[in-house]
Amino acid sequence: MIEKLDILAFGAHPDDVELGCGGTLAKEISNGKKVGVVDLTAGELGTRGTVEIRSKESTLASKILGLKVRENLNFRDGFFKNNEDHQLKVVQVIRKYRPEIVLCNALEDRHIDHPKGAKLVSDSSFLSGLSKVVTNHNGKKQETWRPKSVFHYIQWKNLNPDFVVDISGFIELKLNAINAYESQFYNAKSTEPETLISKKNFINNVINRSADLGRLIGVDYAEGFNTQRIIGVNNLNDLK
């Protein structure tokens, strides 16, 4: 029987999740939450590395974070669309794992796949709750499932977060998961072309952003998220 997940994080490419919300996932896993990741593409258009290398790197990153499951939907990098065919495949995986919370790409970003992936997953999360949207898994009709919340992690652009998560104590685990992608980030011995994310200061920028978001709530490190709906709390003590 497929294990139900508490949190399912989607990324347009392998390493999106680690960069955007790796600390949050590590913290939730430490608190006993069951967490999985679904990559929409294999990142085959990436300047550095290969699909095979990227797959091995994502497997290592998954072990570092302690994920319950990781899948790749193998959509076309750069060219997948937010259409019925792709939506149904995302609905299928949401109904398969029945997460309470879905995390996905930034609503606005430099890479065209990020906002496209964000809208695809957000729309699919809604469609997943409609009984007349029919999907099957292993030859059986799936039951409807709509996540309680869909949140978008922040990526390249400095978007103003709607809320931040304290990841103090998990920054090293986040960095270890990121650094599992050796082909993508700074490596003094690499002979491959330099990219914006392979520059030496890129990882420092990731750390600095987490530190700055942490500063805003009086902690060492944090990750920011956006939401398309109003967030409610039970009482004022829930707020930092």
C-alpha positions in Angstrom: 0.0 0.0 0.0 1.3 3.5 -0.9 2.1 5.5 2.2 0.2 8.8 2.7 2.5 11.8 2.9 2.1 14.9 5.1 4.0 17.1 2.6 4.6 16.7 -1.1 7.1 19.2 -2.6 7.2 19.8 -6.4 10.1 21.2 -8.4 10.3 22.0 -12.0 13.9 20.7 -12.0 15.9 18.5 -9.7 17.6 20.8 -7.1 14.7 23.4 -7.1 13.2 21.9 -3.9 16.6 21.7 -2.1 17.4 25.4 -3.0 13.9 26.7 -2.2 12.7 24.8 0.8 15.3 22.2 1.7 15.6 23.5 5.3 11.9 23.5 5.8 11.6 19.9 4.6 14.5 18.8 6.8 12.9 20.4 9.8 9.5 18.9 9.1 11.1 15.4 8.7 12.9 15.9 12.0 9.5 16.5 13.5 8.2 13.2 12.2 6.4 14.4 9.1 6.4 12.1 6.0 7.7 14.1 3.1 8.1 13.3 -0.6 9.4 15.2 -3.7 8.2 15.1 -7.3 10.4 16.6 -10.0 8.5 17.7 -13.1 11.5 17.3 -15.4 14.9 15.7 -15.5 16.6 19.1 -16.1 17.8 17.9 -19.5 18.3 21.4 -20.8 20.8 22.2 -18.0 24.1 23.6 -19.3 26.2 21.4 -16.9 26.1 17.7 -16.3 23.8 15.1 -17.8 20.4 13.6 -17.0 22.1 10.5 -15.6 24.4 12.5 -13.3 21.5 14.7 -12.2 19.4 11.6 -11.3 22.2 10.2 -9.1 22.6 13.6 -7.5 18.9 13.9 -6.7 19.0 10.4 -5.2 21.8 11.4 -2.9 20.1 14.7 -1.9 16.9 12.7 -1.1 18.9 10.4 1.3 20.5 13.5 2.9 17.1 15.1 3.6 15.4 11.8 4.6 12.6 11.8 2.0 10.1 9.0 2.0 9.8 9.0 -1.8 11.0 10.9 -4.8 9.6 10.7 -8.3 10.3 12.3 -11.7 7.4 12.9 -14.1 9.8 13.4 -17.0 8.0 16.3 -18.5 10.0 18.2 -21.2 12.4 20.6 -19.6 11.6 24.1 -20.9 8.6 23.0 -22.9 6.0 21.4 -20.6 2.7 23.1 -20.5 -0.1 23.8 -18.0 -2.6 21.8 -20.0 -5.0 18.9 -19.4 -2.5 16.2 -20.2 0.1 17.5 -17.7 -2.5 18.5 -15.1 -3.9 14.9 -15.1 -0.5 13.5 -14.5 0.1 15.8 -11.6 -3.4 15.1 -10.2 -2.6 11.4 -10.4 0.5 11.8 -8.2 -1.4 14.1 -5.7 -4.1 11.5 -5.4 -1.5 8.8 -5.0 0.2 10.3 -2.0 -2.7 12.4 -0.6 -0.5 15.2 1.0 -2.0 17.7 3.4 0.4 20.4 2.2 1.9 20.9 -1.3 5.0 23.0 -1.8 5.9 24.2 -5.3 7.9 26.6 -7.4 7.9 30.4 -7.2 4.9 32.3 -8.7 7.3 34.7 -10.4 10.9 34.0 -11.4 13.7 34.2 -13.9 13.4 30.7 -15.3 10.3 30.2 -17.3 9.6 26.7 -15.9 9.3 28.0 -12.4 6.1 30.1 -12.6 4.8 27.7 -15.2 5.4 24.8 -12.8 3.8 26.8 -9.9 0.6 27.4 -11.8 0.5 23.8 -13.1 0.8 22.3 -9.6 -1.6 24.9 -8.1 -4.3 24.3 -10.7 -3.8 20.5 -10.4 -4.2 20.6 -6.6 -7.6 22.1 -7.1 -8.6 19.7 -9.9 -7.5 16.8 -7.7 -10.5 17.5 -5.5 -13.1 17.3 -8.3 -14.9 13.9 -8.5 -15.6 14.3 -12.2 -11.9 14.5 -13.0 -11.1 10.8 -13.4 -7.6 9.4 -13.0 -6.3 5.8 -12.5 -3.3 4.3 -10.8 -2.3 0.6 -11.4 -5.6 0.0 -13.2 -7.8 1.3 -10.4 -9.8 4.5 -10.3 -8.3 7.0 -7.8 -10.3 8.7 -5.1 -10.4 12.5 -5.0 -7.9 14.4 -2.8 -7.4 18.1 -2.4 -4.4 19.3 -0.3 -5.4 21.7 2.5 -2.7 24.2 1.5 -0.5 25.0 -1.5 2.6 27.2 -0.7 5.2 28.6 -3.1 8.9 28.7 -2.1 11.0 31.6 -3.2 13.7 31.1 -5.8 15.8 33.5 -7.9 13.9 36.7 -7.4 13.7 38.4 -4.1 10.0 38.2 -3.7 8.3 39.5 -0.5 7.3 36.4 1.5 3.8 36.0 2.9 5.4 34.0 5.8 8.8 32.6 6.7 9.8 29.3 8.4 12.5 29.3 11.0 15.2 26.8 9.7 17.8 27.6 12.3 19.6 24.3 13.1 18.9 23.0 9.6 21.0 25.2 7.3 23.9 22.7 7.2 21.5 19.9 6.2 20.0 22.2 3.5 23.5 23.0 2.2 24.5 19.3 2.2 21.5 18.5 0.1 22.3 21.3 -2.3 25.9 20.3 -2.6 24.9 16.8 -3.6 24.3 18.4 -7.0 28.1 18.6 -7.7 27.5 19.1 -11.5 25.4 22.2 -11.0 27.2 24.3 -8.5 30.7 25.7 -8.0 33.5 23.2 -8.6 37.1 24.6 -9.1 38.0 21.5 -11.0 35.1 21.6 -13.4 35.8 22.3 -17.1 32.2 22.9 -18.0 30.8 26.3 -18.9 30.1 28.6 -16.0 26.4 29.5 -15.3 24.7 31.9 -12.9 24.4 29.1 -10.3 27.8 27.7 -10.7 29.6 30.9 -9.7 31.5 30.8 -6.5 29.3 33.2 -4.7 25.9 31.6 -5.5 25.8 29.3 -2.5 26.9 32.2 -0.3 23.9 34.1 -1.7 21.6 31.2 -0.7 23.0 31.4 2.8 22.7 35.1 3.0 19.1 35.1 1.9 18.2 32.6 4.6 20.1 34.7 7.1 18.3 37.9 6.0 14.9 36.2 6.2 15.8 34.9 9.6 16.8 38.4 10.7 13.3 39.6 10.0 11.8 37.3 12.6 14.8 37.3 15.0 16.3 33.9 14.2 19.4 32.7 12.5 18.0 31.4 9.3 14.6 31.1 7.6 13.0 30.3 4.2 10.2 32.3 2.7 7.0 31.3 1.1 4.1 32.9 -0.8 0.5 31.8 -0.8 -2.5 32.7 -3.0 -5.0 32.5 -0.1 -5.4 34.1 3.3 -3.7 32.2 6.1 -5.6 31.8 9.4 -4.2 31.0 12.8 -6.0 29.7 15.9 -4.7 32.4 18.2 -2.1 35.2 18.4 0.4 32.9 20.2 0.8 31.0 16.9 2.6 34.0 15.5 6.3 34.6 16.1 
